[in-house]
Amino acid sequence: MKWFIASDIHGSAYYCRRMLERYKKENADRLLLLGDVLYHGPRNDLPNGYAPKEVIEMLNAIKDDILCVRGNCEAEVDQMVLNFPCMADYSTILDPEYIDEDAGYEMQTPRTLFLTHGHVFGPDRDGAAGNLPQMPVNTALLYGHTHVKVNEPCSEDPTVWLFNPGSLSLPKDGSHSYGVYTTGLPIEESFKHVILS
């Protein structure tokens, strides 16, 4: 299976449309949204193609494909217009295709993906929360919020892998990006960043 990971659309219909084109092209099984879907927030400039109502329409059309967590720019009113849950601070999913057979018995569990935005839970880097949640071994922490791409072991807990897809609409490094997770692979091969060109 393949899971498409995106964060920080910030109401850009332009980048949401491009994301959905790539989602279809990637032939992914699920779209994982890591928050800040509709609004740009007071600290950000308006992103290219800012049109939250268009974003709502596009995402509601594929609501059954989406697993979404709340970002710091989400509000209760967003749940009134989005036809998929978007207000949880985190969600977890299991990669049923990956178990490390060479690990000790305590590590022989399916890999957990912990999805969050990064403002409540996250590593201590790039402006994320600095609050790691309790997670089982063999976990990947997926977060957005910082608009900075990350794909590496966590310095605070080496049993945790960190992945941040960067931002679709307001990247800090200038490269609009998303992530792809392929199930069943070793962690260092599972995640990849893709730059929107």
Summary of the structure (lengths in Angstrom):
residues: 197
radius of gyration: 15.9
end to end distance: 24.6
largest distance: 50.5
contacts: 679
relative contact order: 0.20
helix: 20%
strand: 26%
